[in-house]
Amino acid sequence: MKRIAVLGGGPGGLYFAYLWKSRHPADSVTLFEQNPEGATFGFGVVFSDRAMDFLRADDPETADRITEKMETWSDITLVHHGQRVTIDGVGFSAIGRLELILLMQERARDAGVDLRFGTVIGSVAELADYDVIVAADGVNSLVRRSFEGDFQTSISYLDEKFAWFGTTKRFETLTQTFVTCEHGTFNAHHYRYSPTMSTFIVECDRASWLKAGFDQLGPDEAKTRCEEIFAEALDGHGLVANKSNWRNFPWIWNDRWSHRNMVLIGDALHTAHYSIGSGTRLALEDVQALVAALEAHPGDPGAAFAEYEATRRPIVEKLVRAAKTSAAWYADFPAHMQLAPLDMAYSYITRSGRIDDQRLTAMSPRFMAEYGAARTVPAAG
C-alpha cells in the first residue's frame, strides 16, 4: 500500500487525489488544505472550446459533471473607442471556481480520499511518513519554497498590475474592454461563469495604476474607482470583491520537477498568464500525466517522476511560450489602443503567434470578411 500526501485543495490537488484513489482504492491518499472547506478566492474558471476534450478522453464522467455546470459561448467581443468588434468562432466555457472545487471535493470524498481542511502544514518534515508527496499548493508552494535550489526555481514578476473581481452583470461572450480616461489606460477581461455572475479582471500599466492613485487607495475605494472607470461596461452593476488585491503576475518555472519523493504540479510548478485561460487546464493535464507515469512505474516514484517530466515538459513549455507572447501584447496594450478597432482586434486575436490568416479565416470567417473589407477601403482624402 502506498501512502500519498497531496498539498493543496485547488482543482489540481483535488483531481489528483480523486483520480489516484478511485483507480487505486487500496492506497491511502490524504489531502491537506489550509483553508476551511468551501472557501476559495477568484470567481470563474474559463476553458477554451476544446479544452474539455483532454479530460473527456480520460475521465468522461468528471468531464460531463463539469460541463453540465458550465456557461458556454462561441464568440469573443472586443470593445475599443466605443465600438464593439465580434470575433466569431472562438468558443469558450466557464464555471465558477467554487462550483468546480465543490464538485471535485465531492468526487474525492466519494472515492475515499481523506480530506483535511483547515490544516496548515508548516514543514515538509511533517510528511515524513508518506511515500509520495504531490505539491499542488500553488504559487506560494511550501514544498517548492523549501527546496528551491533542488527544484531549480526561477520567479519573476510582470510590471503590470491586475485585480480579480466579479460582477452581477451578465456578459454574453468573453469580452475585452479597453478604456482611456483621465487616469490612463485600462483593460478588463470579463465573462459570465453562471447565469447570474461574471468574472471581471481589471489590469493596467504601472503608470496608469499610480496616476489613478491605486497605490494609496484602500480595497473599497479601489473597487469604487474601478467601477467608475468601467461604468459603461458594468451598466449600473457593481463589482464584487473576494481577495481582490492588486497584484503583479508571477512567472514561476522549475527546471527540475521533482526532488526525492516530492513532485510539483500546476501553479507550484509553472504559471501561464491568465490571458490565455489555461492555468486550470494545465494543472488537470499535469495530473493525468503524473497518474499515468506513476501507474507505469509502480513502486518506483523516481522513474515515474522522470517519465512525467519527460512526457509533459515539451507541452508545457510550448504553452508557456505562447502565454509569455500573449502577456507581452497586454504589456503594450496602451500602444495597441492607437489602432482602429478592427486592426486592434486582429492584433489581439493573433497575439500569441499560434494563429495565422489561413487558420483565422477558417475559424472566424465573419470577422475576417469584415477585416478584409475594411482594409480594402481607400483612405479618406
C-alpha positions in Angstrom: 0.0 0.0 0.0 1.2 3.5 -0.9 0.7 6.5 1.4 0.3 9.6 -0.7 0.1 13.2 0.6 -1.4 15.9 -1.6 -0.8 19.5 -0.5 -3.4 22.0 -1.8 -7.1 21.7 -2.2 -7.5 23.5 -5.5 -8.6 21.8 -8.7 -5.3 20.2 -9.4 -4.8 18.7 -5.9 -8.4 17.5 -5.6 -8.3 16.0 -9.1 -5.1 14.0 -8.4 -6.4 12.8 -5.1 -9.7 11.7 -6.7 -8.1 10.1 -9.7 -5.5 8.1 -7.9 -7.8 6.9 -5.1 -10.6 5.9 -7.5 -8.1 3.8 -9.5 -6.1 2.5 -6.6 -8.6 2.1 -3.7 -6.1 0.2 -1.5 -3.7 3.2 -1.4 -4.0 5.8 1.3 -4.5 9.3 -0.1 -4.6 12.3 2.3 -5.2 15.9 1.0 -4.2 18.8 3.2 -5.8 22.2 2.6 -5.1 25.2 4.8 -8.4 27.0 4.2 -11.7 25.8 5.5 -13.9 23.6 3.4 -15.9 25.7 0.8 -13.5 28.7 1.0 -12.0 29.9 -2.3 -10.8 33.0 -4.0 -11.4 34.1 -7.5 -14.6 33.8 -9.5 -14.9 32.0 -12.8 -12.6 29.5 -14.4 -12.5 29.6 -18.2 -11.8 26.8 -20.7 -11.3 27.1 -24.4 -13.8 25.3 -26.7 -11.7 22.2 -26.9 -10.1 22.3 -23.5 -12.5 19.7 -22.1 -11.6 17.2 -24.8 -8.5 16.1 -22.9 -10.5 15.4 -19.8 -13.3 13.6 -21.5 -10.9 11.3 -23.3 -9.6 10.0 -20.0 -12.3 10.7 -17.5 -15.7 11.2 -19.2 -17.8 11.1 -16.1 -15.9 14.0 -14.4 -15.9 15.9 -17.7 -19.7 15.5 -18.0 -20.2 16.6 -14.4 -18.2 19.8 -15.0 -19.8 20.5 -18.4 -23.3 20.5 -17.1 -22.5 23.3 -14.8 -20.8 25.5 -17.4 -21.8 28.6 -19.3 -20.7 28.5 -23.0 -20.4 30.9 -25.9 -19.0 30.9 -29.4 -17.6 34.4 -29.9 -15.1 36.9 -28.4 -16.0 40.6 -28.2 -13.5 43.5 -28.2 -14.7 47.0 -27.2 -12.4 49.8 -28.2 -13.2 53.5 -28.9 -16.8 52.6 -28.0 -17.0 50.2 -31.0 -17.8 46.5 -30.4 -16.0 44.1 -32.7 -17.1 40.4 -32.7 -14.6 37.7 -33.4 -16.7 34.7 -34.3 -15.9 31.0 -33.9 -13.7 31.3 -30.8 -15.7 29.2 -28.3 -15.1 29.2 -24.5 -16.8 27.8 -21.5 -16.6 28.9 -17.8 -17.6 27.5 -14.4 -17.4 29.1 -11.0 -14.2 28.3 -9.2 -16.1 27.4 -6.1 -18.5 25.3 -8.1 -15.6 23.4 -9.6 -13.9 22.9 -6.3 -17.1 21.7 -4.6 -17.6 19.2 -7.4 -14.0 18.0 -7.1 -14.3 17.7 -3.4 -17.4 15.5 -3.8 -15.6 13.3 -6.3 -12.6 12.9 -4.0 -14.6 12.2 -0.9 -16.8 9.6 -2.7 -13.5 7.9 -3.8 -12.4 7.6 -0.2 -9.8 10.4 0.0 -9.0 11.7 3.5 -9.7 15.4 3.1 -8.2 17.6 5.8 -9.4 21.2 5.6 -8.2 24.0 7.8 -4.9 22.1 8.2 -1.7 24.1 7.9 1.5 22.1 7.1 4.3 24.2 8.5 7.2 22.0 7.3 7.7 19.2 4.8 9.2 17.2 7.7 5.6 16.7 9.0 5.0 14.5 6.0 7.9 12.1 6.6 5.7 9.1 6.8 4.3 9.4 3.2 5.8 7.6 0.3 4.9 10.3 -2.3 4.2 14.0 -1.8 2.3 15.8 -4.6 2.7 19.5 -4.3 -0.4 21.2 -5.7 -0.1 24.1 -3.3 0.0 26.9 -5.9 2.3 29.9 -6.4 3.3 30.0 -2.7 4.0 26.3 -2.6 5.6 25.2 0.7 7.3 22.2 -1.0 8.8 24.4 -3.7 9.9 27.1 -1.4 11.5 24.6 0.9 13.7 23.2 -1.8 14.0 26.0 -4.4 17.6 25.1 -5.2 16.8 21.5 -5.7 13.9 22.3 -8.0 16.0 25.0 -9.7 13.1 27.5 -9.2 13.0 30.8 -11.0 10.4 33.5 -10.2 9.9 36.9 -11.9 7.1 39.4 -12.0 5.3 41.4 -14.7 5.3 45.1 -14.2 1.6 45.5 -15.0 -1.0 45.4 -12.3 -4.2 43.4 -12.2 -7.1 42.8 -9.8 -9.6 40.0 -9.9 -13.3 40.9 -9.3 -16.7 39.5 -10.0 -19.9 41.3 -11.0 -23.6 40.6 -11.3 -23.6 42.0 -14.8 -24.1 39.1 -17.3 -21.9 39.2 -20.3 -22.9 37.2 -23.4 -19.3 36.5 -24.5 -15.8 36.7 -23.3 -15.2 40.4 -23.7 -12.1 42.6 -23.7 -13.0 46.2 -22.9 -10.3 48.9 -23.3 -10.8 52.3 -21.7 -8.9 55.6 -21.8 -9.7 58.1 -19.1 -8.2 60.8 -17.0 -6.3 58.2 -15.0 -4.7 56.5 -18.0 -5.4 53.3 -20.0 -7.2 50.2 -18.6 -8.4 46.9 -19.8 -11.0 44.5 -18.4 -11.4 40.8 -19.2 -14.9 39.8 -18.4 -17.1 36.7 -19.0 -20.0 35.0 -17.3 -19.5 31.8 -15.4 -23.0 31.3 -14.0 -26.5 32.6 -15.0 -26.1 35.5 -12.5 -22.3 36.2 -12.2 -19.3 37.2 -14.3 -15.6 37.4 -13.8 -14.2 40.9 -14.2 -10.4 41.2 -14.3 -9.0 44.8 -14.3 -5.5 45.4 -15.5 -3.3 48.4 -16.3 0.2 49.5 -16.8 2.1 50.8 -13.7 2.0 54.4 -14.8 -1.9 54.3 -15.0 -2.1 52.5 -11.7 -0.1 55.2 -10.0 -1.9 58.0 -11.7 -5.2 56.6 -10.6 -3.9 56.5 -7.0 -4.4 52.8 -6.5 -1.2 52.7 -4.5 -2.9 54.9 -1.9 -6.5 53.6 -2.0 -7.9 51.0 0.3 -9.8 48.0 -1.0 -13.2 49.6 -1.0 -12.0 52.8 -2.6 -10.1 50.9 -5.2 -13.2 48.9 -6.1 -15.2 52.1 -6.4 -12.6 53.6 -8.7 -12.6 50.5 -11.0 -16.4 50.8 -11.1 -16.1 54.4 -12.2 -13.5 53.6 -14.9 -15.7 50.7 -16.3 -19.1 52.3 -15.6 -20.2 51.9 -19.2 -19.3 48.2 -19.4 -20.8 47.5 -16.0 -24.1 49.2 -17.0 -25.2 50.0 -13.5 -23.9 46.9 -11.8 -21.2 46.9 -9.1 -18.1 44.9 -8.7 -17.8 42.1 -6.1 -14.6 41.7 -4.3 -13.0 38.5 -2.9 -9.4 38.9 -2.0 -9.4 41.3 -5.0 -6.0 42.9 -4.2 -3.8 44.5 -6.9 -1.1 42.0 -7.9 1.8 41.6 -10.3 1.6 38.4 -12.2 4.3 35.9 -11.2 6.2 33.8 -13.8 7.2 30.6 -12.0 9.2 27.9 -13.6 11.2 24.9 -12.2 13.9 23.3 -14.2 13.6 20.2 -12.1 10.1 18.9 -11.5 10.7 16.5 -8.6 13.1 16.1 -5.7 13.3 12.9 -3.6 9.7 11.8 -3.1 8.2 15.2 -3.9 6.7 16.2 -7.2 5.2 19.5 -8.4 2.1 20.2 -10.4 0.0 23.2 -11.5 1.0 26.7 -10.4 3.5 25.3 -7.9 5.4 24.1 -11.0 4.6 26.6 -13.7 2.4 29.6 -14.3 0.7 30.7 -17.5 -0.7 34.2 -17.9 -4.4 34.4 -17.4 -4.8 36.0 -20.8 -4.7 32.5 -22.4 -7.0 31.0 -19.9 -5.1 27.7 -19.4 -4.0 27.6 -15.8 -6.6 25.2 -14.5 -6.4 23.1 -17.7 -2.6 22.8 -17.3 -3.0 21.6 -13.7 -5.5 19.0 -14.7 -3.4 17.8 -17.6 -0.4 17.6 -15.2 -2.4 15.3 -13.0 -3.3 13.0 -15.9 0.4 12.8 -17.0 1.6 12.2 -13.4 -1.0 9.5 -12.7 -0.1 7.7 -16.0 3.6 7.8 -15.1 3.1 6.5 -11.6 1.0 3.7 -12.9 3.7 2.8 -15.5 6.3 2.6 -12.7 4.6 1.0 -9.7 6.9 1.2 -6.6 9.4 3.4 -8.3 8.5 7.1 -7.8 11.8 8.3 -9.2 11.3 6.6 -12.5 7.7 7.8 -12.6 8.7 11.4 -11.9 11.3 11.2 -14.7 8.7 10.0 -17.2 6.2 12.6 -16.1 8.6 15.4 -16.7 9.9 14.0 -20.0 6.4 13.5 -21.4 4.8 16.7 -20.1 7.6 19.2 -20.3 7.6 19.9 -24.0 3.8 20.5 -24.0 4.0 22.9 -21.0 7.0 24.8 -22.5 5.0 25.4 -25.7 2.0 26.8 -23.8 4.2 28.9 -21.5 5.9 30.4 -24.6 2.5 31.3 -26.0 1.4 32.7 -22.7 4.5 34.9 -22.5 3.9 36.2 -26.0 0.3 36.9 -25.1 1.4 38.7 -21.9 3.8 40.8 -23.8 0.9 42.0 -26.0 -1.0 43.1 -22.9 2.0 44.8 -21.5 1.9 47.0 -24.6 -1.9 47.4 -24.9 -1.8 51.2 -24.5 0.2 51.4 -27.7 -2.2 48.9 -29.4 -5.0 51.2 -28.5 -3.7 53.7 -31.1 -5.1 51.2 -33.7 -8.5 51.3 -35.2 -10.9 48.8 -33.5 -10.8 46.2 -36.3 -7.0 46.4 -36.5 -6.7 46.1 -32.8 -9.0 43.1 -32.8 -6.8 41.5 -35.4 -3.7 42.3 -33.4 -5.3 40.8 -30.3 -6.5 37.5 -31.8 -3.1 36.8 -33.4 -1.1 38.0 -30.4 0.2 34.5 -29.4 1.7 33.7 -32.8 -0.3 30.5 -33.0 -3.0 31.7 -35.4 -2.2 32.8 -39.0 -4.6 34.3 -41.5 -5.5 31.0 -43.1 -6.4 29.4 -39.7 -8.2 32.6 -38.6 -10.2 32.7 -41.9 -11.4 29.1 -41.3 -12.1 29.8 -37.6 -13.6 33.3 -37.8 -14.9 33.8 -41.4 -17.3 36.7 -40.5 -14.6 38.7 -38.7 -12.0 38.1 -41.4 -14.5 39.2 -44.1 -15.2 42.4 -42.1 -11.5 42.9 -41.5 -10.6 42.3 -45.1 -13.3 44.6 -46.4 -12.1 47.4 -44.1 -8.5 47.0 -45.4 -9.6 47.4 -49.0 -11.4 50.7 -48.4 -9.2 53.6 -49.7 -8.1 56.1 -47.0 -10.1 59.4 -47.0 -8.6 62.4 -48.8 
